[in-house]
Amino acid sequence: MSLPDSVARRLVDLACLAPSVHNTQPWTWMVDGDRVRLFADRTRQLPVEDPSGRNLVLSCGAALHHFRFAAEALGWHTTVRRLPEAAAPDLLAEVRLERTGPSPTAADDLAVLRRRCTDRRRFTSWPVPDPLLAALADEAAEEGALAEPVVDVVARFRLELLSRRAQSVRDADPLAVREQLSWVRRGGDDGIPRAVLPAETSSADAARRSRFGTGVLDDVRAPVESGDGVIALGGFEDVPEEWLRAGEGLSALWLRATRDGLSVVPLTLPVEVDDVRQELRDAVLGGAFIPHLLVRIGWQAIGRSELPRTPRRPVDDVLIA
């Protein structure tokens, strides 16, 4: 039985609300009967910042989980084959759908999908309780990712130093800086608009500058501060299947955090710099696993205005029916 075109379009539209590196949206979807296939769009890979494609596959993993989450809400059971064909490395997943019945929480679930966003404004000083961080890590772990809250005081101090070091390394690489800035203020259906970036600060502390330049938000912050909750996501190996799982875990964690009223900001820069990544694994995670990304978690101020949503590509640009 073929998946109705209207259903496929709606599910892909909801899946594409997922976060992606620099909002590149590096995915293509194809409908094949009762199956939907997810492909990496290598034309949207960042060759300087992401030469291995790790961040690209993480982004696609987040979209895959968004797709599954939306499907279950709308009454479709999903069965996933990840990296199903070795000869087709850009084919990341094949999802088979079977009709069941709408979830009783469908309206709330879809609202969470639409409400999720990346809010880079300063968090309040209210700490995120350790049990809540552990619950969020468990959400990611249920998707096959390795996830660990970073709560030890010494580990947090090392993480702050490493995050600043990664920023300094990136600032000294003109090709990487040019590449990331090429995705800012593009004015189309992708990239990062100024409306969601922090405004310029008068502080002389370079660590408080956004990696994407200046925007119009009224506050700026360091990459990691002592009051933030932080969770590391990763795997035992640095391979595409584990990147995909980490992306799915990121989506699951983020949707749960959104439901709980928390704000999430992904931090990939410390993982993009090889020697910093090695120190993250050894000095912060105690060698437990290889980090694929970090997420910063906190509470936004009550009454703070809602952010505009970052743009999304039209369904017709990403779906091959």
Buried (B, 14 or more C-beta within 10 A) or exposed (E): EEBEEEBBBBBBBBBBBBBBBBBBBBBBBBBEEBBBBBBBBEEBBBEBBBEEBBBBBBBBBBBBBBBBBBBBBBBBEBEBEBBEEEEEEEBBBBBBBEEEEEBEEBEEBBBBBEEBBBBBBBBEEEBBEEEBBBBBBEBBBEBBBBBBBBBEEEBBEBBBBBBBBBBEBBEEBEEBBEBBBEBBBBEEBBBBBBEBBBEEBEEEEEBBBBBBBBBEBEEBBBBBBEBBBBBBBBBEEBBBBBBBBBBBBBBBBBBBBBBEEBBBBBBBBBBBBEEBBEBBBEBBBEEBBBBBBBBBBBBBEEEBEEBEBBBBBEBEEBBEE
